[in-house]
Amino acid sequence: MNKKGMALVEIVVSMLVLAVSALAVTATIAMVNGKEMRSAGGSSLDLQALSAARETLELLKNAVSTDPTHAAPLVVSATPYNTTSSLPAVFKNAPVNGTRTYLVSDVAGGALKKVTVTVQWTD
């Protein structure tokens, strides 16, 4: 009679795969709930910082449009321009105390400009 069943080796291997998967899920949950990713205002601080940086880039892009009524030169500077005042309250106030700055520099001999936006906060 040919009865097929799972061998002990197959059971051990499947339990090992299950344990590694459970460990990966646990580590991911711990990272998301950690201090660096804690929730503030409905989403994590790093996602809010990314949103604030994108908002600054959009404002600058719109300020330097090809439309002559909106065109304004983007001034190259060695000192970053501070836009902290327009940050959401979660970044400006204690305990976060955040800042947002952008720096404009020339690229390709002045034909292009590079904009670097930095959003920082302290816990």
C-alpha positions, 0 to 999 in steps of 0.5 A: 500500500502506497500511503503518502504523507508529509515527512518530518523534514517537510514539517520542520522546513515549513515551520521554519518558513512560517517562523521567519515570516512571522519574525519579518512581520513583527519586525516591520510592525515594531519599526512602524510603531517605533519612535522614528515613525510615531504617528503625529496628526494622522501620519508619521512625521517623515511622511509629513516632512516629505509632504512639506518638502514637496509643497515647497518645490511645487510653490517654487516651480509655480513661482518660476513658470513660463507665464510672464505674469507669474515669472519670477527669477529663482535667486541663487544663494549661498545661504538657505532660505527659511520657510519654517513659518509656513510649516504645519504646527506639528513641526513648528511647536514643541516637542518637535521643533522643526525647520524647513529651508531650501537652497538654490544653486546653479547647474550646467553653468547657470542654464539650470538651477538645483533646488534642495529642500530640507525639512528637519525636526528634533524629538 
